[in-house]
Amino acid sequence: MSGVRTVSLRYGRGQLDCAVPTDADILTIREPQPEVSQAAFCEGLRRLLPQPLPTGPIVIVVADKTRLCGYATALPWLVEALCREHGAARSRICFRIAYGTHAPQSEAESLAAYGPIYADFPFVHHRCAAPTRFAELGRTSRGTPVRIRADLLEAGLILTVGAISHHYFAGFGGGRKLLFPGLGEQEAIYANHRLFLDTDRSTLAAGCRPGRLAGNPLAEDLAEIDCLLPPYLSIHGLLDSRGGVATYRFGATATDFLAVCREHDALYRIDNAGSYDLVLASAGGFPKDINLIQAHKAIDNAAAFVREGGTLILLAECADGIGSTTFLPSFEMGGRKAAFAHLARHYSGNGGTALALMTKTERIHIHLLTALDSELCRRIGVSRIRLEEADRRAMAAGTMAVIPNASLLIRGEAGTITPTE
């Protein structure tokens, strides 16, 4: 009979100790080697930036609080290099926060995300539904209108700074997604996200999976969009398991973006994994479990390791609640088929996330150890669980795995980034 051991899993800004059988498999990532230094950062920037710098505004595009990328350290390095080494006037530099359809941050949250530089430079909080002046740059072969902030077209230089990550339906996040959907217009964003729906089969598109770009209709649409965007340069962050930046990669092309995706994928993917009766997972703590929308990525990743009819227990504090006003309505439409039909006609916000969760709760049992209230959990088809009950279920499980960082680890296969891999 198996014994018991304790595993410490991240929850919000702290940790919880969980009891699991000694023979439980621990599924972990491959930790990247830390290589961050100001000297290396500036050298990468020297190779990236044109000389001399173009005239006009210098627009630096950053992600929001849910996708941090060592901003408090990297942004001062970037500004110093632009001004001291490349001769840019500080007055030319401005920032855009690429929210996409996410809710805006408070001033305090922004200061925490970007550091003191937030008070020293203009940061524009992008609103995809605001009466901002948008420019339409064309349409993709799938009919997506490419609409982004018109002021980007006035920039002399555009730099994106963001972390590369797996994304549960776009394949990968970061890079090109900072401009679109990050700085896109709402209906254009929804047109792209609607490709998550396979309307012929009334199900989610099979190719829309984390780590998959080839054969992923939504990602292939984003690749077409990327060709229509104004020229930009990218600083990609490769994160460690704690959300810190292990290294920065610098690129100017789609090929550079794919190279960083492959690097990330090699660290955070398990191939040919088994399926378990029970998986105990942590979303990875703050900010990965800041709200349910962010924690869903961990649910999606971890659920792939659970056998049909099995159980997933996820630790996700969700201190900010759901994190969306467009998620819950899908659960009030009479089931997944009705919600799918509605979204196929009127896609909005996090409706696709709601459908993805419904698909998983039809296949497996999901329990959340969370600050969300029990009634809310019931409405979305999961149950709220206490630590003591999680321990009891873990000790009574058949085959079991523990995933300490489920927002990072995916179950995958090789050859899904480009068709030629």
Contacts in CASP RR format, 6 or more apart in sequence:
PFRMAT RR
TARGET T0000
AUTHOR 0000-0000-0000
METHOD contacts of the structure
MODEL  1
MSGVRTVSLRYGRGQLDCAVPTDADILTIREPQPEVSQAAFCEGLRRLLP
QPLPTGPIVIVVADKTRLCGYATALPWLVEALCREHGAARSRICFRIAYG
THAPQSEAESLAAYGPIYADFPFVHHRCAAPTRFAELGRTSRGTPVRIRA
DLLEAGLILTVGAISHHYFAGFGGGRKLLFPGLGEQEAIYANHRLFLDTD
RSTLAAGCRPGRLAGNPLAEDLAEIDCLLPPYLSIHGLLDSRGGVATYRF
GATATDFLAVCREHDALYRIDNAGSYDLVLASAGGFPKDINLIQAHKAID
NAAAFVREGGTLILLAECADGIGSTTFLPSFEMGGRKAAFAHLARHYSGN
GGTALALMTKTERIHIHLLTALDSELCRRIGVSRIRLEEADRRAMAAGTM
AVIPNASLLIRGEAGTITPTE
2 21 0 8 1.000
2 22 0 8 1.000
2 23 0 8 1.000
3 21 0 8 1.000
3 22 0 8 1.000
3 23 0 8 1.000
4 19 0 8 1.000
4 20 0 8 1.000
4 21 0 8 1.000
4 22 0 8 1.000
4 395 0 8 1.000
5 19 0 8 1.000
5 20 0 8 1.000
5 21 0 8 1.000
5 22 0 8 1.000
6 17 0 8 1.000
6 18 0 8 1.000
6 19 0 8 1.000
6 20 0 8 1.000
7 17 0 8 1.000
7 18 0 8 1.000
7 20 0 8 1.000
7 26 0 8 1.000
7 280 0 8 1.000
7 402 0 8 1.000
7 404 0 8 1.000
8 15 0 8 1.000
8 16 0 8 1.000
8 17 0 8 1.000
8 18 0 8 1.000
9 15 0 8 1.000
9 16 0 8 1.000
9 17 0 8 1.000
9 18 0 8 1.000
9 280 0 8 1.000
9 281 0 8 1.000
9 282 0 8 1.000
9 284 0 8 1.000
9 315 0 8 1.000
9 402 0 8 1.000
9 404 0 8 1.000
10 282 0 8 1.000
10 283 0 8 1.000
10 284 0 8 1.000
10 285 0 8 1.000
10 286 0 8 1.000
10 315 0 8 1.000
10 404 0 8 1.000
10 405 0 8 1.000
11 282 0 8 1.000
11 285 0 8 1.000
11 289 0 8 1.000
11 315 0 8 1.000
11 316 0 8 1.000
11 317 0 8 1.000
11 369 0 8 1.000
12 285 0 8 1.000
12 286 0 8 1.000
12 289 0 8 1.000
12 290 0 8 1.000
12 317 0 8 1.000
12 319 0 8 1.000
13 285 0 8 1.000
13 286 0 8 1.000
14 285 0 8 1.000
14 286 0 8 1.000
16 315 0 8 1.000
16 369 0 8 1.000
16 387 0 8 1.000
18 280 0 8 1.000
18 315 0 8 1.000
18 387 0 8 1.000
18 390 0 8 1.000
18 391 0 8 1.000
18 394 0 8 1.000
18 402 0 8 1.000
19 391 0 8 1.000
19 394 0 8 1.000
19 395 0 8 1.000
20 280 0 8 1.000
20 391 0 8 1.000
20 394 0 8 1.000
20 395 0 8 1.000
20 400 0 8 1.000
20 402 0 8 1.000
21 394 0 8 1.000
21 395 0 8 1.000
21 397 0 8 1.000
21 400 0 8 1.000
23 400 0 8 1.000
24 280 0 8 1.000
24 394 0 8 1.000
24 397 0 8 1.000
24 400 0 8 1.000
24 401 0 8 1.000
24 402 0 8 1.000
25 276 0 8 1.000
25 400 0 8 1.000
25 401 0 8 1.000
25 402 0 8 1.000
26 401 0 8 1.000
26 402 0 8 1.000
26 404 0 8 1.000
27 270 0 8 1.000
27 273 0 8 1.000
27 305 0 8 1.000
27 401 0 8 1.000
27 402 0 8 1.000
27 403 0 8 1.000
27 409 0 8 1.000
28 241 0 8 1.000
28 403 0 8 1.000
28 404 0 8 1.000
28 405 0 8 1.000
28 409 0 8 1.000
29 241 0 8 1.000
29 267 0 8 1.000
29 268 0 8 1.000
29 405 0 8 1.000
29 408 0 8 1.000
29 409 0 8 1.000
30 266 0 8 1.000
30 267 0 8 1.000
30 268 0 8 1.000
31 240 0 8 1.000
31 241 0 8 1.000
31 246 0 8 1.000
31 267 0 8 1.000
32 238 0 8 1.000
32 239 0 8 1.000
32 240 0 8 1.000
32 246 0 8 1.000
32 247 0 8 1.000
32 267 0 8 1.000
33 246 0 8 1.000
33 247 0 8 1.000
34 240 0 8 1.000
34 246 0 8 1.000
34 247 0 8 1.000
35 246 0 8 1.000
35 247 0 8 1.000
36 73 0 8 1.000
36 245 0 8 1.000
36 246 0 8 1.000
36 247 0 8 1.000
36 248 0 8 1.000
38 77 0 8 1.000
40 247 0 8 1.000
40 248 0 8 1.000
41 74 0 8 1.000
41 77 0 8 1.000
41 78 0 8 1.000
41 81 0 8 1.000
41 248 0 8 1.000
42 77 0 8 1.000
42 81 0 8 1.000
42 85 0 8 1.000
44 248 0 8 1.000
44 250 0 8 1.000
45 78 0 8 1.000
45 81 0 8 1.000
45 235 0 8 1.000
45 250 0 8 1.000
46 81 0 8 1.000
46 85 0 8 1.000
47 250 0 8 1.000
48 233 0 8 1.000
48 235 0 8 1.000
48 250 0 8 1.000
48 251 0 8 1.000
48 252 0 8 1.000
49 82 0 8 1.000
49 86 0 8 1.000
49 157 0 8 1.000
49 233 0 8 1.000
50 157 0 8 1.000
51 86 0 8 1.000
52 86 0 8 1.000
53 82 0 8 1.000
53 86 0 8 1.000
53 87 0 8 1.000
53 88 0 8 1.000
53 157 0 8 1.000
54 156 0 8 1.000
54 157 0 8 1.000
55 156 0 8 1.000
56 92 0 8 1.000
56 154 0 8 1.000
56 155 0 8 1.000
56 156 0 8 1.000
56 157 0 8 1.000
57 92 0 8 1.000
57 93 0 8 1.000
57 94 0 8 1.000
57 154 0 8 1.000
57 155 0 8 1.000
57 156 0 8 1.000
57 157 0 8 1.000
58 82 0 8 1.000
58 88 0 8 1.000
58 92 0 8 1.000
58 93 0 8 1.000
58 94 0 8 1.000
58 155 0 8 1.000
58 156 0 8 1.000
58 157 0 8 1.000
58 159 0 8 1.000
59 94 0 8 1.000
59 95 0 8 1.000
59 96 0 8 1.000
59 151 0 8 1.000
59 152 0 8 1.000
59 155 0 8 1.000
59 156 0 8 1.000
59 157 0 8 1.000
59 158 0 8 1.000
59 159 0 8 1.000
60 75 0 8 1.000
60 78 0 8 1.000
60 93 0 8 1.000
60 94 0 8 1.000
60 95 0 8 1.000
60 96 0 8 1.000
60 159 0 8 1.000
60 160 0 8 1.000
60 161 0 8 1.000
61 95 0 8 1.000
61 96 0 8 1.000
61 98 0 8 1.000
61 158 0 8 1.000
61 159 0 8 1.000
61 160 0 8 1.000
61 161 0 8 1.000
61 178 0 8 1.000
61 179 0 8 1.000
61 182 0 8 1.000
61 183 0 8 1.000
61 232 0 8 1.000
62 69 0 8 1.000
62 71 0 8 1.000
62 75 0 8 1.000
62 95 0 8 1.000
62 96 0 8 1.000
62 97 0 8 1.000
62 98 0 8 1.000
62 114 0 8 1.000
62 160 0 8 1.000
62 161 0 8 1.000
62 162 0 8 1.000
62 178 0 8 1.000
63 69 0 8 1.000
63 97 0 8 1.000
63 98 0 8 1.000
63 162 0 8 1.000
63 163 0 8 1.000
63 174 0 8 1.000
63 178 0 8 1.000
64 97 0 8 1.000
64 98 0 8 1.000
64 99 0 8 1.000
64 102 0 8 1.000
64 105 0 8 1.000
64 113 0 8 1.000
65 105 0 8 1.000
65 109 0 8 1.000
65 110 0 8 1.000
65 112 0 8 1.000
65 113 0 8 1.000
65 287 0 8 1.000
65 290 0 8 1.000
66 102 0 8 1.000
66 287 0 8 1.000
66 290 0 8 1.000
66 291 0 8 1.000
66 294 0 8 1.000
67 162 0 8 1.000
67 163 0 8 1.000
67 165 0 8 1.000
67 173 0 8 1.000
67 174 0 8 1.000
68 113 0 8 1.000
68 163 0 8 1.000
68 243 0 8 1.000
68 244 0 8 1.000
68 287 0 8 1.000
69 161 0 8 1.000
69 162 0 8 1.000
69 163 0 8 1.000
69 237 0 8 1.000
69 239 0 8 1.000
69 245 0 8 1.000
70 244 0 8 1.000
70 245 0 8 1.000
71 113 0 8 1.000
71 114 0 8 1.000
71 115 0 8 1.000
71 161 0 8 1.000
72 113 0 8 1.000
72 114 0 8 1.000
72 115 0 8 1.000
72 116 0 8 1.000
72 117 0 8 1.000
73 245 0 8 1.000
74 161 0 8 1.000
74 235 0 8 1.000
74 245 0 8 1.000
74 248 0 8 1.000
75 114 0 8 1.000
75 115 0 8 1.000
75 117 0 8 1.000
75 161 0 8 1.000
76 117 0 8 1.000
78 159 0 8 1.000
78 161 0 8 1.000
78 235 0 8 1.000
79 90 0 8 1.000
79 93 0 8 1.000
79 117 0 8 1.000
79 121 0 8 1.000
82 88 0 8 1.000
82 93 0 8 1.000
83 89 0 8 1.000
83 90 0 8 1.000
83 93 0 8 1.000
90 121 0 8 1.000
93 121 0 8 1.000
94 121 0 8 1.000
94 122 0 8 1.000
94 123 0 8 1.000
94 124 0 8 1.000
95 114 0 8 1.000
95 121 0 8 1.000
95 122 0 8 1.000
95 123 0 8 1.000
95 124 0 8 1.000
96 123 0 8 1.000
96 124 0 8 1.000
96 126 0 8 1.000
96 149 0 8 1.000
96 152 0 8 1.000
96 183 0 8 1.000
97 105 0 8 1.000
97 110 0 8 1.000
97 123 0 8 1.000
97 124 0 8 1.000
97 125 0 8 1.000
97 126 0 8 1.000
98 126 0 8 1.000
98 160 0 8 1.000
98 177 0 8 1.000
98 178 0 8 1.000
98 179 0 8 1.000
98 182 0 8 1.000
98 183 0 8 1.000
99 125 0 8 1.000
99 126 0 8 1.000
99 127 0 8 1.000
99 128 0 8 1.000
99 182 0 8 1.000
100 126 0 8 1.000
100 128 0 8 1.000
100 181 0 8 1.000
100 182 0 8 1.000
100 183 0 8 1.000
100 184 0 8 1.000
100 189 0 8 1.000
101 128 0 8 1.000
101 181 0 8 1.000
101 186 0 8 1.000
101 189 0 8 1.000
101 326 0 8 1.000
101 349 0 8 1.000
101 350 0 8 1.000
103 323 0 8 1.000
103 324 0 8 1.000
104 125 0 8 1.000
104 127 0 8 1.000
105 113 0 8 1.000
105 125 0 8 1.000
110 118 0 8 1.000
110 123 0 8 1.000
110 125 0 8 1.000
111 118 0 8 1.000
111 119 0 8 1.000
114 123 0 8 1.000
126 132 0 8 1.000
126 149 0 8 1.000
126 182 0 8 1.000
126 183 0 8 1.000
126 184 0 8 1.000
128 181 0 8 1.000
128 182 0 8 1.000
128 184 0 8 1.000
128 185 0 8 1.000
128 186 0 8 1.000
128 189 0 8 1.000
129 186 0 8 1.000
132 149 0 8 1.000
132 150 0 8 1.000
132 185 0 8 1.000
133 149 0 8 1.000
133 150 0 8 1.000
133 151 0 8 1.000
134 147 0 8 1.000
134 148 0 8 1.000
134 149 0 8 1.000
134 150 0 8 1.000
134 184 0 8 1.000
134 185 0 8 1.000
135 147 0 8 1.000
135 148 0 8 1.000
135 149 0 8 1.000
135 150 0 8 1.000
135 152 0 8 1.000
135 153 0 8 1.000
136 145 0 8 1.000
136 146 0 8 1.000
136 147 0 8 1.000
137 146 0 8 1.000
137 147 0 8 1.000
137 148 0 8 1.000
137 228 0 8 1.000
137 229 0 8 1.000
138 145 0 8 1.000
138 146 0 8 1.000
138 228 0 8 1.000
139 145 0 8 1.000
139 146 0 8 1.000
140 146 0 8 1.000
140 221 0 8 1.000
140 224 0 8 1.000
140 225 0 8 1.000
140 228 0 8 1.000
141 224 0 8 1.000
142 195 0 8 1.000
142 217 0 8 1.000
142 221 0 8 1.000
142 224 0 8 1.000
143 191 0 8 1.000
144 188 0 8 1.000
144 191 0 8 1.000
144 192 0 8 1.000
144 195 0 8 1.000
144 221 0 8 1.000
144 224 0 8 1.000
144 225 0 8 1.000
145 185 0 8 1.000
145 187 0 8 1.000
145 188 0 8 1.000
145 191 0 8 1.000
146 180 0 8 1.000
146 188 0 8 1.000
146 225 0 8 1.000
146 228 0 8 1.000
146 229 0 8 1.000
147 184 0 8 1.000
147 185 0 8 1.000
147 187 0 8 1.000
147 188 0 8 1.000
148 179 0 8 1.000
148 180 0 8 1.000
148 183 0 8 1.000
148 184 0 8 1.000
148 185 0 8 1.000
148 229 0 8 1.000
149 183 0 8 1.000
149 184 0 8 1.000
152 158 0 8 1.000
152 179 0 8 1.000
152 183 0 8 1.000
152 230 0 8 1.000
153 230 0 8 1.000
155 230 0 8 1.000
157 233 0 8 1.000
158 179 0 8 1.000
158 230 0 8 1.000
158 231 0 8 1.000
158 232 0 8 1.000
158 233 0 8 1.000
159 232 0 8 1.000
159 233 0 8 1.000
159 234 0 8 1.000
159 235 0 8 1.000
160 174 0 8 1.000
160 175 0 8 1.000
160 178 0 8 1.000
160 179 0 8 1.000
160 232 0 8 1.000
160 233 0 8 1.000
160 234 0 8 1.000
160 235 0 8 1.000
161 178 0 8 1.000
161 234 0 8 1.000
161 235 0 8 1.000
162 174 0 8 1.000
162 175 0 8 1.000
162 178 0 8 1.000
162 234 0 8 1.000
162 235 0 8 1.000
162 236 0 8 1.000
162 237 0 8 1.000
163 174 0 8 1.000
163 236 0 8 1.000
163 237 0 8 1.000
163 238 0 8 1.000
163 239 0 8 1.000
163 243 0 8 1.000
163 245 0 8 1.000
164 172 0 8 1.000
164 173 0 8 1.000
164 174 0 8 1.000
164 175 0 8 1.000
164 236 0 8 1.000
164 237 0 8 1.000
164 238 0 8 1.000
164 239 0 8 1.000
164 260 0 8 1.000
164 261 0 8 1.000
164 263 0 8 1.000
164 264 0 8 1.000
165 172 0 8 1.000
165 173 0 8 1.000
165 174 0 8 1.000
165 239 0 8 1.000
165 264 0 8 1.000
165 408 0 8 1.000
166 172 0 8 1.000
166 173 0 8 1.000
166 210 0 8 1.000
166 211 0 8 1.000
166 264 0 8 1.000
166 265 0 8 1.000
166 268 0 8 1.000
166 269 0 8 1.000
166 297 0 8 1.000
166 301 0 8 1.000
166 408 0 8 1.000
166 410 0 8 1.000
167 173 0 8 1.000
167 177 0 8 1.000
167 210 0 8 1.000
167 211 0 8 1.000
167 297 0 8 1.000
168 208 0 8 1.000
168 209 0 8 1.000
168 210 0 8 1.000
168 296 0 8 1.000
168 297 0 8 1.000
168 300 0 8 1.000
168 301 0 8 1.000
168 356 0 8 1.000
169 193 0 8 1.000
169 196 0 8 1.000
169 204 0 8 1.000
169 205 0 8 1.000
169 208 0 8 1.000
169 209 0 8 1.000
169 216 0 8 1.000
169 218 0 8 1.000
169 352 0 8 1.000
169 356 0 8 1.000
170 177 0 8 1.000
170 208 0 8 1.000
170 216 0 8 1.000
170 218 0 8 1.000
170 219 0 8 1.000
170 222 0 8 1.000
171 208 0 8 1.000
171 209 0 8 1.000
171 210 0 8 1.000
171 211 0 8 1.000
171 212 0 8 1.000
171 213 0 8 1.000
171 216 0 8 1.000
171 219 0 8 1.000
172 211 0 8 1.000
172 213 0 8 1.000
172 219 0 8 1.000
172 261 0 8 1.000
172 264 0 8 1.000
174 236 0 8 1.000
175 234 0 8 1.000
175 236 0 8 1.000
175 257 0 8 1.000
176 222 0 8 1.000
176 223 0 8 1.000
176 225 0 8 1.000
176 226 0 8 1.000
176 229 0 8 1.000
176 254 0 8 1.000
176 257 0 8 1.000
177 222 0 8 1.000
178 234 0 8 1.000
179 229 0 8 1.000
179 232 0 8 1.000
180 188 0 8 1.000
180 189 0 8 1.000
180 192 0 8 1.000
180 222 0 8 1.000
180 225 0 8 1.000
180 226 0 8 1.000
180 229 0 8 1.000
181 188 0 8 1.000
181 189 0 8 1.000
181 192 0 8 1.000
181 193 0 8 1.000
182 189 0 8 1.000
190 347 0 8 1.000
190 348 0 8 1.000
190 349 0 8 1.000
191 347 0 8 1.000
192 218 0 8 1.000
192 221 0 8 1.000
192 222 0 8 1.000
192 225 0 8 1.000
193 218 0 8 1.000
193 347 0 8 1.000
193 349 0 8 1.000
193 352 0 8 1.000
194 343 0 8 1.000
194 344 0 8 1.000
194 347 0 8 1.000
195 205 0 8 1.000
195 208 0 8 1.000
195 217 0 8 1.000
195 218 0 8 1.000
195 221 0 8 1.000
196 204 0 8 1.000
196 205 0 8 1.000
196 208 0 8 1.000
196 218 0 8 1.000
196 352 0 8 1.000
196 355 0 8 1.000
196 356 0 8 1.000
197 204 0 8 1.000
197 205 0 8 1.000
197 340 0 8 1.000
197 343 0 8 1.000
197 344 0 8 1.000
197 347 0 8 1.000
197 352 0 8 1.000
197 355 0 8 1.000
198 204 0 8 1.000
198 205 0 8 1.000
198 206 0 8 1.000
199 344 0 8 1.000
202 337 0 8 1.000
202 340 0 8 1.000
202 341 0 8 1.000
202 344 0 8 1.000
203 340 0 8 1.000
203 359 0 8 1.000
204 352 0 8 1.000
204 355 0 8 1.000
204 356 0 8 1.000
204 359 0 8 1.000
205 216 0 8 1.000
205 217 0 8 1.000
205 218 0 8 1.000
207 215 0 8 1.000
207 216 0 8 1.000
207 217 0 8 1.000
208 216 0 8 1.000
208 217 0 8 1.000
208 218 0 8 1.000
208 219 0 8 1.000
209 216 0 8 1.000
209 416 0 8 1.000
210 297 0 8 1.000
210 300 0 8 1.000
210 301 0 8 1.000
210 410 0 8 1.000
211 261 0 8 1.000
211 265 0 8 1.000
211 269 0 8 1.000
211 410 0 8 1.000
211 412 0 8 1.000
211 416 0 8 1.000
211 417 0 8 1.000
212 219 0 8 1.000
212 416 0 8 1.000
212 417 0 8 1.000
213 219 0 8 1.000
213 220 0 8 1.000
213 223 0 8 1.000
213 258 0 8 1.000
213 261 0 8 1.000
213 416 0 8 1.000
213 417 0 8 1.000
213 418 0 8 1.000
214 415 0 8 1.000
214 416 0 8 1.000
214 417 0 8 1.000
214 418 0 8 1.000
214 419 0 8 1.000
214 421 0 8 1.000
215 419 0 8 1.000
223 254 0 8 1.000
226 254 0 8 1.000
233 250 0 8 1.000
233 251 0 8 1.000
233 252 0 8 1.000
234 250 0 8 1.000
234 251 0 8 1.000
234 252 0 8 1.000
234 256 0 8 1.000
234 257 0 8 1.000
235 248 0 8 1.000
235 249 0 8 1.000
235 250 0 8 1.000
235 251 0 8 1.000
236 248 0 8 1.000
236 249 0 8 1.000
236 250 0 8 1.000
236 251 0 8 1.000
236 256 0 8 1.000
236 257 0 8 1.000
236 260 0 8 1.000
237 245 0 8 1.000
237 247 0 8 1.000
237 248 0 8 1.000
237 249 0 8 1.000
237 260 0 8 1.000
238 245 0 8 1.000
238 246 0 8 1.000
238 247 0 8 1.000
238 248 0 8 1.000
238 249 0 8 1.000
238 260 0 8 1.000
238 263 0 8 1.000
238 264 0 8 1.000
238 267 0 8 1.000
239 245 0 8 1.000
239 246 0 8 1.000
239 408 0 8 1.000
240 246 0 8 1.000
241 404 0 8 1.000
241 405 0 8 1.000
241 408 0 8 1.000
243 288 0 8 1.000
249 256 0 8 1.000
249 259 0 8 1.000
249 260 0 8 1.000
249 263 0 8 1.000
250 256 0 8 1.000
251 257 0 8 1.000
258 417 0 8 1.000
258 418 0 8 1.000
261 417 0 8 1.000
262 417 0 8 1.000
265 417 0 8 1.000
268 408 0 8 1.000
268 409 0 8 1.000
268 410 0 8 1.000
269 409 0 8 1.000
269 410 0 8 1.000
269 411 0 8 1.000
269 412 0 8 1.000
270 409 0 8 1.000
270 410 0 8 1.000
270 411 0 8 1.000
270 412 0 8 1.000
271 412 0 8 1.000
271 413 0 8 1.000
271 414 0 8 1.000
272 413 0 8 1.000
273 305 0 8 1.000
273 411 0 8 1.000
273 412 0 8 1.000
274 305 0 8 1.000
275 305 0 8 1.000
275 306 0 8 1.000
275 307 0 8 1.000
275 308 0 8 1.000
276 305 0 8 1.000
276 306 0 8 1.000
276 307 0 8 1.000
276 310 0 8 1.000
276 399 0 8 1.000
276 400 0 8 1.000
276 401 0 8 1.000
277 306 0 8 1.000
277 307 0 8 1.000
277 310 0 8 1.000
277 311 0 8 1.000
277 397 0 8 1.000
277 398 0 8 1.000
277 399 0 8 1.000
277 400 0 8 1.000
278 306 0 8 1.000
278 310 0 8 1.000
278 311 0 8 1.000
278 312 0 8 1.000
278 313 0 8 1.000
278 393 0 8 1.000
278 394 0 8 1.000
278 397 0 8 1.000
278 398 0 8 1.000
278 399 0 8 1.000
278 400 0 8 1.000
278 401 0 8 1.000
279 302 0 8 1.000
279 303 0 8 1.000
279 305 0 8 1.000
279 306 0 8 1.000
279 311 0 8 1.000
279 312 0 8 1.000
279 313 0 8 1.000
279 400 0 8 1.000
279 401 0 8 1.000
279 402 0 8 1.000
279 403 0 8 1.000
280 313 0 8 1.000
280 390 0 8 1.000
280 394 0 8 1.000
280 400 0 8 1.000
280 401 0 8 1.000
280 402 0 8 1.000
280 403 0 8 1.000
281 298 0 8 1.000
281 302 0 8 1.000
281 312 0 8 1.000
281 313 0 8 1.000
281 314 0 8 1.000
281 315 0 8 1.000
281 402 0 8 1.000
281 403 0 8 1.000
281 404 0 8 1.000
281 406 0 8 1.000
282 289 0 8 1.000
282 298 0 8 1.000
282 314 0 8 1.000
282 315 0 8 1.000
282 316 0 8 1.000
282 403 0 8 1.000
282 404 0 8 1.000
282 405 0 8 1.000
282 406 0 8 1.000
283 289 0 8 1.000
283 294 0 8 1.000
283 295 0 8 1.000
283 297 0 8 1.000
283 298 0 8 1.000
283 314 0 8 1.000
283 315 0 8 1.000
283 316 0 8 1.000
283 406 0 8 1.000
283 407 0 8 1.000
284 298 0 8 1.000
284 315 0 8 1.000
284 404 0 8 1.000
284 405 0 8 1.000
284 406 0 8 1.000
284 407 0 8 1.000
284 408 0 8 1.000
285 315 0 8 1.000
285 316 0 8 1.000
285 317 0 8 1.000
286 317 0 8 1.000
286 319 0 8 1.000
287 294 0 8 1.000
288 294 0 8 1.000
288 295 0 8 1.000
288 297 0 8 1.000
288 298 0 8 1.000
288 407 0 8 1.000
289 295 0 8 1.000
289 298 0 8 1.000
289 315 0 8 1.000
289 316 0 8 1.000
289 317 0 8 1.000
289 318 0 8 1.000
289 319 0 8 1.000
289 407 0 8 1.000
290 317 0 8 1.000
290 318 0 8 1.000
290 319 0 8 1.000
290 320 0 8 1.000
291 318 0 8 1.000
291 319 0 8 1.000
291 320 0 8 1.000
291 321 0 8 1.000
291 322 0 8 1.000
291 323 0 8 1.000
291 324 0 8 1.000
292 316 0 8 1.000
292 318 0 8 1.000
292 321 0 8 1.000
292 322 0 8 1.000
292 323 0 8 1.000
292 324 0 8 1.000
292 327 0 8 1.000
292 372 0 8 1.000
292 380 0 8 1.000
293 322 0 8 1.000
293 323 0 8 1.000
293 324 0 8 1.000
293 327 0 8 1.000
293 350 0 8 1.000
293 353 0 8 1.000
294 323 0 8 1.000
294 407 0 8 1.000
295 314 0 8 1.000
295 316 0 8 1.000
295 318 0 8 1.000
295 370 0 8 1.000
295 407 0 8 1.000
296 353 0 8 1.000
296 356 0 8 1.000
296 357 0 8 1.000
297 407 0 8 1.000
298 314 0 8 1.000
298 316 0 8 1.000
298 406 0 8 1.000
298 407 0 8 1.000
299 312 0 8 1.000
299 314 0 8 1.000
299 316 0 8 1.000
299 357 0 8 1.000
299 360 0 8 1.000
299 366 0 8 1.000
299 406 0 8 1.000
300 356 0 8 1.000
300 360 0 8 1.000
301 403 0 8 1.000
301 406 0 8 1.000
301 407 0 8 1.000
301 408 0 8 1.000
301 409 0 8 1.000
301 410 0 8 1.000
301 411 0 8 1.000
302 312 0 8 1.000
302 314 0 8 1.000
302 403 0 8 1.000
302 406 0 8 1.000
303 312 0 8 1.000
303 360 0 8 1.000
303 363 0 8 1.000
303 364 0 8 1.000
303 366 0 8 1.000
304 410 0 8 1.000
304 411 0 8 1.000
304 412 0 8 1.000
305 401 0 8 1.000
305 403 0 8 1.000
305 411 0 8 1.000
306 312 0 8 1.000
306 364 0 8 1.000
307 364 0 8 1.000
307 399 0 8 1.000
308 363 0 8 1.000
308 364 0 8 1.000
309 363 0 8 1.000
309 364 0 8 1.000
309 365 0 8 1.000
310 364 0 8 1.000
310 365 0 8 1.000
311 364 0 8 1.000
311 365 0 8 1.000
311 366 0 8 1.000
311 367 0 8 1.000
311 393 0 8 1.000
311 397 0 8 1.000
312 360 0 8 1.000
312 364 0 8 1.000
312 365 0 8 1.000
312 366 0 8 1.000
312 367 0 8 1.000
313 367 0 8 1.000
313 368 0 8 1.000
313 369 0 8 1.000
313 385 0 8 1.000
313 390 0 8 1.000
313 393 0 8 1.000
313 394 0 8 1.000
314 366 0 8 1.000
314 367 0 8 1.000
314 368 0 8 1.000
314 369 0 8 1.000
314 370 0 8 1.000
314 406 0 8 1.000
315 369 0 8 1.000
315 370 0 8 1.000
316 368 0 8 1.000
316 369 0 8 1.000
316 370 0 8 1.000
317 370 0 8 1.000
317 371 0 8 1.000
318 370 0 8 1.000
318 371 0 8 1.000
318 372 0 8 1.000
319 371 0 8 1.000
321 371 0 8 1.000
321 372 0 8 1.000
322 328 0 8 1.000
322 372 0 8 1.000
322 376 0 8 1.000
324 349 0 8 1.000
324 350 0 8 1.000
324 353 0 8 1.000
326 348 0 8 1.000
326 349 0 8 1.000
326 350 0 8 1.000
326 351 0 8 1.000
327 349 0 8 1.000
327 350 0 8 1.000
327 351 0 8 1.000
327 353 0 8 1.000
327 354 0 8 1.000
328 354 0 8 1.000
328 379 0 8 1.000
328 380 0 8 1.000
329 351 0 8 1.000
330 339 0 8 1.000
330 342 0 8 1.000
330 343 0 8 1.000
330 351 0 8 1.000
330 352 0 8 1.000
330 354 0 8 1.000
330 355 0 8 1.000
330 358 0 8 1.000
331 339 0 8 1.000
331 354 0 8 1.000
331 358 0 8 1.000
331 379 0 8 1.000
331 380 0 8 1.000
331 381 0 8 1.000
333 339 0 8 1.000
333 342 0 8 1.000
335 358 0 8 1.000
336 355 0 8 1.000
336 358 0 8 1.000
336 359 0 8 1.000
336 362 0 8 1.000
339 351 0 8 1.000
339 354 0 8 1.000
339 355 0 8 1.000
339 358 0 8 1.000
340 355 0 8 1.000
343 351 0 8 1.000
343 352 0 8 1.000
343 355 0 8 1.000
354 380 0 8 1.000
357 380 0 8 1.000
357 381 0 8 1.000
357 382 0 8 1.000
358 381 0 8 1.000
360 366 0 8 1.000
361 380 0 8 1.000
361 381 0 8 1.000
361 382 0 8 1.000
365 383 0 8 1.000
366 381 0 8 1.000
366 382 0 8 1.000
366 383 0 8 1.000
367 382 0 8 1.000
367 383 0 8 1.000
367 384 0 8 1.000
367 385 0 8 1.000
367 389 0 8 1.000
367 390 0 8 1.000
367 393 0 8 1.000
368 377 0 8 1.000
368 382 0 8 1.000
368 383 0 8 1.000
368 384 0 8 1.000
368 385 0 8 1.000
369 384 0 8 1.000
369 385 0 8 1.000
369 386 0 8 1.000
369 387 0 8 1.000
369 390 0 8 1.000
370 377 0 8 1.000
370 384 0 8 1.000
372 384 0 8 1.000
373 384 0 8 1.000
374 383 0 8 1.000
374 384 0 8 1.000
377 383 0 8 1.000
377 384 0 8 1.000
385 393 0 8 1.000
394 400 0 8 1.000
403 409 0 8 1.000
414 421 0 8 1.000
415 421 0 8 1.000
END
